[in-house]
Amino acid sequence: MNTSVLASPVFSALAASLIVLLVGDFASTFFYHVPQHAWGKLHLRTHHDRRRSYWDHAVLSRDPQVLLDGLLGAVPYIVLALLCAVISVPGAILGLLLGQAHVWWRHTTELGWRTPPWFVRIARAIGLVLPEDHDGHHRNPEIEFGDIFRFYDVPARVLLVTLRSWSRAVVRKRSRRSTPVRRAAALKRRAVAKQS
């Protein structure tokens, strides 16, 4: 099977891998991870439960809720890999494998991993999330968004604040609407009670 859509099989594979990683991380961050922090309970209960080892829940766990959270976070990567298979099947598979390897690697601080300073400089230059960065997200779920790339952190925080403010506005609007209805119902109950 010839998968060299972009003139060279190597270039096609690299392009497909980068698309899976960059766009997959964008979609997973903004369409799953941030909304889960704003409204969901599954991700917060499984990924940010301080009673569990996050190495265990990210790598070893067979808990159905943990697996479901991981699968839902991976869906954007999988969809993109299927779409990028047109560019390069090996590249799409490589993107998925690199993404999974990064999941395991970013949870290694609990095992004592410390990133060497020379690699920290490289990672900062390309915006790669290090295990130490992701450890910060486990400790404080309000920071260090982006599963693979750090440059999604600031826009993700802005989106989180926006989603929460919309939620508060909706709740306030609902409570204002229901207040007159509740008052009318209470007055009706009192009138019925007085007649009895």
C-alpha positions, -999 to +999 in steps of 0.1 A: +000+000+000+015+033-010+008+060+016+030+088+003+003+114-003+027+143+004+055+134-021+075+113+004+065+084+026+086+098+054+072+133+051+036+119+049+042+099+080+056+129+099+027+151+088+001+125+098+018+120+132+020+157+139-016+163+130-027+135+153-007+149+181-013+186+177-049+186+166-058+156+188-044+174+219-063+206+209-096+187+205-091+166+236-082+196+257-110+219+245-138+195+238-133+170+266-108+180+293-118+216+299-156+209+298-150+180+323-133+205+346-162+230+342-192+206+344-182+170+346-175+147+375-160+117+358-126+132+350-123+150+383-132+119+403-108+096+384-079+118+373-077+142+403-086+118+432-058+124+457-065+091+474-052+071+444-018+069+428-020+086+395+005+062+380-019+035+389-049+052+374-031+064+343-013+032+335-024+002+356-060+007+365-088-016+352-115+005+370-143+010+344-146+047+352-109+053+349-109+035+316-139+054+303-123+087+312-091+077+294-111+065+263-131+097+262-099+118+263-084+096+235-114+097+212-102+129+194-068+113+188-084+081+174-108+100+151-079+121+138-057+090+133-085+075+112-087+107+091-049+109+088-047+073+076-054+088+041-021+107+044-001+079+060-013+048+079+021+043+096+022+080+105-013+079+120-004+048+140+029+065+151+009+095+163-013+073+184+017+054+198+036+086+206+005+100+223+001+068+244+038+068+253+035+104+264+005+095+287+027+069+304+057+092+306+039+122+320+028+102+350+062+090+360+070+117+386+053+095+412+079+068+404+107+093+410+114+105+374+131+138+371+135+152+336+172+160+328+179+198+324+190+194+288+157+178+279+137+205+298+153+231+276+142+212+244+107+206+258+102+242+267+113+252+232+087+230+215+060+234+242+060+198+253+043+189+286+068+173+310+060+149+338+067+177+363+042+199+345+015+172+345+022+166+382+014+202+388-020+196+371-027+166+393-019+187+424-038+218+412-065+210+386-068+247+377-033+249+360-012+231+334-038+221+308-029+204+276-020+168+276+009+169+252+015+206+245+018+234+270+007+262+247-029+250+251-027+259+288-035+296+287-064+293+262-078+264+282-078+284+314-096+312+296-122+287+283-126+272+317-134+306+333-158+314+304-177+281+308-180+285+345-193+321+342-219+309+316-229+282+341-233+306+369-253+330+347-276+302+336-281+291+373-289+327+383-313+331+355-331+299+364-334+308+400-348+342+392-374+326+369-384+300+395-387+325+424-421+340+415-434+305+407-423+292+441-439+323+458-472+317+440-472+281+450-465+289+486-493+315+486-517+290+471-507+264+498-513+289+525-547+299+511-557+262+509-545+257+545-565+286+558-597+274+540-594+240+557 
